Amino acid sequence: MRLILQALVLGAALLLALAAAPGREPGAALVELSGEAFGSRWGVRLLGDARVARALGPELQGILDAVDAQMSTWRADSQLSRFNALRDSGWFAVDRDLLRVLRAALDVHALSGGALDPTVGPLVALWGFGPGPARIVPPADGELALALARVGVGELAIRDEPPALRKARADLALDLSAVAKGFAVDALALRLEEGGIERFLVEVGGELRARGEGPGGGPWRVGIERPAPGASRVAWQLGLADAALATSGDYRHYLEAHGRRLAHVIDPRTGRPVTHGVVSVSVLAGEALQADAWATALLVLGLEEGAALAEREGLAVLFVRDRDGRIETVTTGAFERKLLP
């Protein structure tokens, strides 16, 4: 069972590999923990007491398993899938973590004019990017119209005490894939901090969060992959300290139809895959949940609209656009200052 994200993250295998640096102070062990989660890999590199750190490994895996059990659309028994399958308008009890992730998505939905929409589930399924069968041809206009009619945050009600969701129409379906991995990264980081670990780099499928200095001092050195099919290659490096990084891209998961490559990133406002040429967006933020949500929203919006929103909201963003095979980048000032030579 796995959680597949609507916005795939770039460079998952490379980001932690760049973190090592020669030299570290005596007494600080560099410990590596790893495992499987959400159909991908997770990893932690930390400096601290090796015995304490390794004892946390099973607990970290348990945290990720719990997120999967709550928010996966690929598990019929997850809380989210059971809510989606519900065909009445009664309140459905959910965990507080699921509610927190949903509210974060709704906040970015409002600020982005609907570019991120947690009710996008029917469109994800229609285009064959969900747990159902893959499509061979794009959906007909009539199919698209029917799916779009099922999308809308106004059809969803939220209750905080006790935490629960309610749908106004029976066929409403949520998809938190664009934000769940970011939340999982934050959850691991919080547990490490509670365990007294003050220097670490957490990665879940490419989403990152760092605290303190890396080996040898200075920020953790991480890389962002050049968006191109085939073998991974780092194109940009930056220093990450007390911050999170999320990258959303459209080039590893797509539908080939009539000689065209249709991205898996769907604009919930139109119901169709994006076509503006922006192939990846990387966002720096204090929390991975926020970085994850904004990376998806800005990828949907594209360069012009997305860059304007990023500047207005004070976001640290790297946009990568492919113009007929020529890669162009645009960064906000806050992101530019983090790039390494």
Residue, then its C-alpha position, 0 to 999 in steps of 0.5 A: m500500500r502506498l501514497i502517491l503524490q499528485a506533485l512528484v518531488l525531484g531528486a529524491a535519491l540525490l538530496l541526502a547524498l549531497a549532505a555529507a561533508p568532511g570533518r565533524e567535531p569529536g563526540a558527535a556521531l553521524v547517524e543514518l536512518s532509512g526505510e520505505a514510505f508512501g511508495s518511496r524512501w525516507g531517510v534521516r541524517l543526524l549528528g548526536d548520540a548514536r544509541v539514542a538516534r538508532a532507538l528512534g528508527p522504529e518510531l519514525q517508521g511508525i509515524l510514517d505508517a500512521v500518516d499513510a493509514q490516515m491520508s493515502t488514496w491508495r489504501a481502501d482502508s485509510q481514513l481518507s479513502r473511507f471518507n471518499a467512499l461515504r455516500d451520506s452527509g453525516w459527520f465522519a470522524v478523522d484524526r486531528d493530523l488529517l484535519r491539520v493537513l486539510r486546513a493547510a491545503l485550504d489556506v493555500h487554496a484561498l491564497s492561490g485562487g484555487a490552484l491547490d484544491p484538496t477536492v481534486g480527487p475526481l479529476v485525478a482519477l479521471w486522468g488515470f493518475g490515482p489508484g485506479p486504471a491508467r488511461i490510454v487516451p484523454p477523457a472526453d469533454g463530457e467526462l471532464a464536465l462531470a468530474l469538474a462538477r464534483v470538485g469544490v471546497g464549498e461542498l466540504a464541511i469541517r468540525d474541530e471538536p471532535p474532529a470530523l468531516r462532512k460532504a454536501r454531495a455524496d460523490l465528493a472525493l478528497d486527495l491530500s497527495a500534494v501535501a501529505k509528504g510535507f506533513a510527514v517530514d514535519a512530523l519526523a522533524l518534531r519527533l527528533e527535536e522531542g528526542g533531543i536531536e538538534r542537528f538533522l536532515v529529514e527527507v521523505g521522497g525528496e521533501l526535506r527539512a533541516r535543523g542546525e548545522g550539517p557535518g563539518g559546520g555550516p548548513w546542510r548541503v542539498g541539491i535539486e535535480r535538473p528536470a529531465p527524463g532518465a538518470s538524475r543529475v543535480a543542477w542546483q545546490l543550496g544550503l539548508a538550515d532550520a528550513a524546509l524544501a519541497t519541489s514539485g515537477d511534472y516530468r516523471h508521471y504523465l500520459e502520452a496521447h497522440g504524440r503529446r505528453l500530458a503532465h500529471v499536474i492537474d489545474p483544478r480550475t480547468g480540470r486539465p493538465v497544465t501546459h504552460g512549460v514550467v516543469s518544476v517549482s521548488v519552495l523554501a519555507g519554515e515547514a515542509l507542509q507549507a513548502d509542499a502545498w505552495a510548490t504544487a499551487l505555484l506549479v499549477l499557476g505557471l511562471e507569470e501568475g505564480a511568480a507574481l503570487a510568490e513575490r506578493e506572499g514573500l515566498a522563496v521559490l525557484f521556477v524551472r521552465d522548459r522552452d523547447g529543450r532550453i531550461e530557464t530559471v526564475t528565482t525570487g530573491a529569498f531563494e537566490r540567497k540560498l543557492l551555492p556556487 
